[in-house]
Amino acid sequence: MTVRSLWLPFEVADVPAARDFYTVHFGLSQVDDFDGGVVLRVPGPAHIELAAAKRDGGPPPLAFELADDAAVDAHAARLRRTATRYPRGHYGFEAPGPAGATVMVWSERT
């Protein structure tokens, strides 16, 4: 598996305030938004995803972007998972990871 980008999701109480903090003080650029969150590009192959905090209190997922849908399917087979198309157009799957965090493996919209 060749990881194309690492995504670090963070749940925050105030998405606009968190977005402004990272864009103004650290110069990150917003590259996407969705209902309840935004995605910021970090220099290099990494992103920070800021999403409205959930009530369940569990740790946010750790996400790995792969090059394409075929790479996702190959990795899903190794972990005995089935990939699916997410509502925003991404293709991937989730699996339980260490320390209780969910690991997401996906490819960008094609």
Secondary structure as the mmCIF struct_conf table of DSSP 4:
data_model
#
loop_
_struct_conf.conf_type_id
_struct_conf.id
_struct_conf.beg_label_comp_id
_struct_conf.beg_label_asym_id
_struct_conf.beg_label_seq_id
_struct_conf.end_label_comp_id
_struct_conf.end_label_asym_id
_struct_conf.end_label_seq_id
STRN STRN1 VAL A 3 VAL A 12
BEND BEND1 ALA A 13 ALA A 13
HELX_RH_AL_P HELX_RH_AL_P1 VAL A 15 PHE A 26
STRN STRN2 SER A 29 PHE A 34
TURN_TY1_P TURN_TY1_P1 ASP A 35 GLY A 36
STRN STRN3 GLY A 37 VAL A 42
TURN_TY1_P TURN_TY1_P2 PRO A 43 PRO A 45
STRN STRN4 ALA A 46 ALA A 52
HELX_LH_PP_P HELX_LH_PP_P1 ALA A 53 LYS A 54
BEND BEND2 ARG A 55 ASP A 56
HELX_LH_PP_P HELX_LH_PP_P2 GLY A 58 PRO A 61
STRN STRN5 LEU A 62 LEU A 66
BEND BEND3 ALA A 67 ASP A 68
HELX_RH_AL_P HELX_RH_AL_P2 ASP A 69 ARG A 78
TURN_TY1_P TURN_TY1_P3 LEU A 79 ARG A 80
STRN STRN6 THR A 84 ARG A 85
TURN_TY1_P TURN_TY1_P4 PRO A 87 ARG A 88
BEND BEND4 GLY A 89 GLY A 89
STRN STRN7 TYR A 91 PRO A 96
HELX_RH_3T_P HELX_RH_3T_P1 PRO A 98 GLY A 100
STRN STRN8 THR A 102 SER A 107
#
